[in-house]
């Protein structure tokens, strides 16, 4: 993509409404624009990040055998009356009356709809275990939406639902999601720590929040250092095997948010192993048994011919929230530092002198070759000041910068910069190409 | 995917509420379920088709240089008051009041929001031409939703918007979309015919509908046979070149819907060249000049320093509607016949006797090899009657069926069936593998 053609309205000034760094940077770097309180439009640069995060979430859900569906955003109130949550949900639910005066709502979550779909579609024990997910926009009418996409009203969420004959089956589904979540966040360069959680309005017995560490996190967290040392991506996961040992390994050491903090247990950890940090919730998993299947009569016929009320769980990841969370975890004074897995482009080419024929030729050549090799690259081909180009590249945080000036170009050289470490190397254009096209 | 694990709740009986064939088949084949009047959930099989259609739409939009964004579903009423459409839109607009008593709405279209984003982000003539699109759910509160996803209330639409300094620029954008639309529909195996259209509530001067031919189409259409003979996919399109000759070639011969039909012009065509058929609208493009940019003051500074009010166009494709439209255009008595480009799986393997070791071994082997080669395949590994398996495979319409029985398996043979032509061939399993893995 050429900067001269790319719709990237960056801001020079810090927007006054943004109180946290991710919100500030998302507005400044032209990722999003607020269109109403707590509601955002994703501009081309932000959209690319959102899609990358969504792709990672999807790949890891698919790997567990979870099947993707897509439920609508607008739901009938009827099912919520059946489950008993219609009144209970309160003002956070966006209630709507359609032209025929029917009570509708914008789904804040989908337990009722998926349970309805499954009870109508599944007949016997042969139809379970089942794991279904979707990635869809939700709406929660927060009193005071803030922090940009971190606490917006309309937000993109991945929610999965499991259906099993009994607790043992449900726990297997829970474990699959638990492990998939560890992998999902790790692939985005995040250290996510599972912490036992209250089940809140979704209800149920067994629940974990996944909290990532970020200096600017919303709440205090306390944990054993072991969590920061584990590496789930190097493990070979077979989702059909017993995952309990992995889940156990990730739930035995101490880890708690402020609300559930137990100072006595924490203080029992060796001082150098104690981590006190800030955290951001990015995922939440629940086992809630028959809380919805009971009132909604979601049953299948068991092997013995008797009807069995299904055991269920639900498993959420805040997809749009993660864009903010990644920034909270990875930025500096100059701007965002994208991990390669979610970066909107892998590299940026900075043409320092568009009027210089050799300089532009080298840039064009590199751009053409990278594009051909399907490396996503943003080529700043605009005739503006070099300082402006550098500032924008740092702000938007692409992992690699290839800076081409007239002097270097004359020798076929470029400056190759790692956005994260700041390390700069003068290398040949060919070498830059090789590095960027290498896996 | 194994049928034993796939959530595919098919129906044996024709659902009484379904009046048209695509609605009937989408319910019967387990593609969608209605969750409220005119609102559908996409089950795993239907979701795969929806994603394939969305992918083709996206690839063809991207090819034109159009940049993807994502606008929210919920909009503030303020912008619609600015454009003057808030009152005009009538009851089809789903109006919402949030907890702070602010007037909101579920976007039926996005001219206002995109114009607002662009007027705030673009400053000078250097920021145009610009083409932006998104693929997002829309809501139109139809009085009488019907025909399944063909006329639902919540539907997925691709809408693109162009911004230019003048009519000439806007026409270039219009032509890009015109050609991209021809390619998009052709890739789905559809014959789409552009027909001059009324501009309706969107307003403007220049507009074409893209109508596909289907026996069960919603309206009568009349055109020259030439439209059914053209092949846009074999052309090498350069979107930066002048596309006017292509657009001209596709707009010169007679083509009109019922409403705009001119019997005198039609009758002037040689009788054997006259096509009277039924059609379904799947896309609509508009040039509407300054209709929105004027009231919303969307301007950029021109080269001479003077402000220029932008010329705009909008370009829609009914993504979820296309799933129904493809079925209307391609089905038989037994069920759906998916074109390969949008099929949920390329092939189905039918194991005729799960209890037969050689038969199951051959199936498992073929399934493993196809999966490894990334060919999407549905393997019916269930222990149910062969007749039931055949009926379901025909109903869900995968392009190729590989039928494996004990007798053939003993000789390494399978029956290889083309769903569309019905042609059956007895070939070796290896040959079947080769055919399915060949591009």
Contacts between the chains, C-beta under 8 A, distances in Angstrom:
chain1	res1	chain2	res2	distance
A	4	B	126	7.4
A	5	B	65	6.9
A	6	B	67	7.1
A	7	B	67	5.7
A	7	B	69	7.8
A	7	B	118	7.9
A	7	B	121	6.5
A	7	B	122	7.7
A	7	B	127	7.5
A	7	B	130	5.8
A	7	B	132	6.4
A	9	B	120	7.1
A	9	B	121	3.2
A	9	B	122	7.2
A	30	B	121	7.5
A	33	B	117	5.6
A	33	B	120	6.9
A	33	B	121	7.5
A	35	B	71	7.0
A	35	B	72	6.0
A	35	B	75	6.7
A	35	B	76	6.9
A	35	B	113	5.8
A	35	B	116	7.1
A	35	B	117	7.5
A	36	B	72	7.7
A	36	B	74	7.1
A	36	B	75	6.7
A	36	B	76	4.0
A	36	B	102	7.8
A	36	B	104	6.9
A	37	B	100	8.0
A	37	B	102	7.6
A	39	B	72	4.8
A	39	B	74	5.9
A	39	B	75	7.9
A	39	B	76	7.8
A	40	B	72	6.6
A	41	B	69	6.5
A	41	B	70	6.8
A	41	B	71	4.5
A	41	B	72	6.2
A	41	B	113	6.6
A	41	B	117	5.7
A	42	B	69	5.9
A	42	B	70	4.1
A	42	B	71	7.8
A	43	B	69	5.6
A	43	B	117	7.3
A	43	B	121	7.4
A	44	B	67	4.5
A	44	B	68	6.5
A	44	B	69	5.8
A	44	B	132	7.6
A	47	B	68	5.6
A	47	B	69	5.5
A	47	B	70	5.3
A	50	B	70	7.0
A	65	B	5	6.9
A	67	B	6	7.1
A	67	B	7	5.6
A	67	B	44	4.5
A	68	B	44	6.5
A	68	B	47	5.5
A	69	B	7	7.8
A	69	B	41	6.5
A	69	B	42	5.9
A	69	B	43	5.6
A	69	B	44	5.8
A	69	B	47	5.5
A	70	B	41	6.8
A	70	B	42	4.1
A	70	B	47	5.3
A	70	B	50	7.0
A	71	B	35	7.0
A	71	B	41	4.5
A	71	B	42	7.8
A	72	B	35	6.0
A	72	B	36	7.7
A	72	B	39	4.8
A	72	B	40	6.6
A	72	B	41	6.1
A	72	B	137	7.5
A	72	B	154	4.8
A	73	B	73	6.0
A	73	B	137	5.9
A	73	B	154	6.6
A	74	B	36	7.1
A	74	B	39	5.9
A	74	B	94	7.7
A	74	B	106	7.2
A	74	B	139	6.5
A	74	B	153	7.6
A	74	B	154	5.5
A	75	B	35	6.7
A	75	B	36	6.7
A	75	B	39	7.9
A	76	B	35	6.9
A	76	B	36	4.0
A	76	B	39	7.8
A	91	B	99	4.7
A	94	B	74	7.7
A	94	B	96	6.6
A	94	B	98	6.6
A	96	B	94	6.6
A	96	B	96	5.3
A	96	B	106	7.8
A	98	B	94	6.6
A	98	B	141	5.5
A	99	B	91	4.7
A	99	B	92	8.0
A	99	B	141	4.9
A	99	B	143	7.0
A	100	B	37	8.0
A	102	B	36	7.8
A	102	B	37	7.6
A	104	B	36	6.9
A	106	B	74	7.2
A	106	B	96	7.8
A	106	B	106	7.9
A	113	B	35	5.8
A	113	B	41	6.6
A	116	B	35	7.1
A	117	B	33	5.7
A	117	B	35	7.5
A	117	B	41	5.7
A	117	B	43	7.3
A	118	B	7	8.0
A	120	B	9	7.1
A	120	B	33	6.9
A	121	B	7	6.5
A	121	B	9	3.2
A	121	B	30	7.5
A	121	B	33	7.5
A	121	B	43	7.4
A	122	B	7	7.8
A	122	B	9	7.3
A	126	B	4	7.4
A	127	B	7	7.6
A	130	B	7	5.8
A	132	B	7	6.4
A	132	B	44	7.6
A	137	B	72	7.5
A	137	B	73	5.9
A	137	B	137	7.3
A	139	B	74	6.4
A	141	B	98	5.5
A	141	B	99	4.9
A	143	B	99	7.0
A	153	B	74	7.5
A	154	B	72	4.8
A	154	B	73	6.6
A	154	B	74	5.5
